[in-house]
């Protein structure tokens, strides 16, 4: 009987080896499950934040229109507005204008205009001689006290915008100049 007891420690050692292998496999399976949960949770969080961000900026999913039906004008304007908001602004430098104001003082200003896209920028460039003429006439008709205040400068910017859009034959900002900016504005 004493001899029969000696093989028992080897059986215990082999059962401990089997248990340790089972423990390693168990740890690997648990680690993989945790990894899948973390990656899945990260993906779900990214997806949720992406959808939330798009909805907060008004990027709702587009509905498809069946063939043969016209889209209403409101949705076309919304699509153009989305394009305009997503694209960076397009500016074009006109000229540096130096004119005598009505009171005898000199105004020197560099004017930039914002247009809807690159194609519109080319249209403005093609009309540049006529635009420059109208701006020179407009600037030289002003008195120094008319443009001394912030309100006077803002009104001048609006008047220049209207004059340019009139030359271009634009009915709205998307067909013409969206804004006028003064890079320099020196009255001497």
Rosetta blueprint (number, residue, H / E / L):
1 X L
2 X H
3 X H
4 X H
5 X H
6 X H
7 X H
8 X H
9 X H
10 X H
11 X H
12 X H
13 X H
14 X H
15 X H
16 X H
17 X H
18 X H
19 X H
20 X H
21 X H
22 X H
23 X H
24 X H
25 X H
26 X H
27 X H
28 X H
29 X H
30 X H
31 X H
32 X H
33 X H
34 X H
35 X H
36 X H
37 X H
38 X H
39 X H
40 X H
41 X H
42 X H
43 X H
44 X H
45 X H
46 X H
47 X H
48 X H
49 X H
50 X H
51 X H
52 X H
53 X H
54 X H
55 X H
56 X H
57 X L
58 X L
59 X L
60 X L
61 X L
62 X L
63 X L
64 X L
65 X L
66 X L
67 X L
68 X L
69 X L
70 X L
71 X L
72 X L
73 X H
74 X H
75 X H
76 X H
77 X H
78 X H
79 X H
80 X H
81 X H
82 X H
83 X H
84 X H
85 X H
86 X H
87 X L
88 X L
89 X L
90 X E
91 X E
92 X E
93 X E
94 X E
95 X E
96 X E
97 X E
98 X E
99 X E
100 X E
101 X L
102 X L
103 X L
104 X L
105 X L
106 X E
107 X E
108 X E
109 X E
110 X E
111 X E
112 X E
113 X E
114 X E
115 X E
116 X L
117 X L
118 X H
119 X H
120 X H
121 X H
122 X H
123 X H
124 X H
125 X H
126 X H
127 X L
128 X H
129 X H
130 X H
131 X H
132 X H
133 X H
134 X H
135 X H
136 X H
137 X H
138 X H
139 X H
140 X H
141 X L
142 X L
143 X L
144 X H
145 X H
146 X H
147 X L
148 X L
149 X L
150 X H
151 X H
152 X H
153 X H
154 X H
155 X H
156 X H
157 X H
158 X H
159 X H
160 X H
161 X H
162 X H
163 X H
164 X H
165 X H
166 X H
167 X H
168 X H
169 X L
170 X L
171 X L
172 X L
173 X L
174 X L
175 X L
176 X L
177 X E
178 X E
179 X E
180 X E
181 X E
182 X E
183 X E
184 X E
185 X E
186 X E
187 X E
188 X L
